[in-house]
Amino acid sequence: MATLVVVGAGTMFGLAWLTLLMMPALVVVQVLATRVGVLSGRDLQRAVRDGYGRWVSAVLLVSILAVNVVTIAADVAAGAAAIGLLVGMDSRWLVPAFAAGVLALLMLGKYDEVERVLKVVMLGLLAYGAAVVLARPDWGAVARGSLVPTVPFNQEHVAGMLAILGTTLTSYMYVWQSVEQVEERCSRQDLRFRQFDALVGAGLAAVIFWSILVASGATLGKHHQHVETAEQAAQALGPLAGPLAGEMFAGGLLASAIIAVPVIAASGGYVIASAFGWRRGLSCTPRQAPRYYAVIVAEALAGVALAMTGIGPIQLLFVASLIGGIATPLGLVLLVLAAGNPELVGPDRAHVALRVAGWVIAVVVAAVSVIFLAQQVHLVPG
């Protein structure tokens, strides 16, 4: 959410087309992850370990955890900032309290209870759909930005592309998708419904992404206001909420953080527990899976420590998206390989067209990452 506000403020509608392309990309990645979970009966980390060995599994593990810790820090800071906007307090001192609340949800709630909470909270993000209309953007410019892909290879646009790719196709997203199938004990008979579920979820996510970016472009971007604080980001909801924009943005940011932190922390705990063969899963209690929950707590503590360094939550969220974009191609490659490996998924391996689409997505994200890194060290003009 914060990443798309920053990108919209910086590029207006110039990358709206990429948010729409996220729908087919998300569908491909989520379907691949769903097939790995359902057909192999393993989460992605376990499937990679069984199919390609401990060393490859260890590399995947490191890439996931590096992104997870930074992203947890960013989302914990964001959740605290949102509460600070609502109650008028210094958000830095709310960071530990927010993290403790999320840990309580994970450790005291059962899997289906946690899932229900996250689904309800997500409805708060739909406010951006109304904000797009009320912001009265130049619909001609919105149509051009949404339907005609343009890529000016300057640093702002390349960083924006990488951040969008990193915040949507980040590794914990498809790792968690594979975990869900194992947690819910899905069978091969459930596969078609699960793939349809991934399609609907990707469609809804793409609409929300597009709405956030366009609403931000029509408000902040129109006036060339770069976003560094949550208060500045709240202006994107000004057309909808007026003087209540701060409170509405805080509600959306809080909803986003409440959705993200449990998933990221749980997926991190899952990949470590899976790598070492420990008992794992939110369906287990802390007493039944102590090492799994210990990893979750350790991730949260590391995130809190990083969040309290004084880096602004909006800036930290954007940086986390960039790191996610750089790290995710490795996981995408392994996901495609696992979905096409008959030794893991049996005779129903992913269709060649689906695997080719997965390879294309991985190559595109890797290419944008390389261009971004080259611009940072001035190897290519930006």
Beta strands, then each sheet from edge to edge (+ up, - down):
end
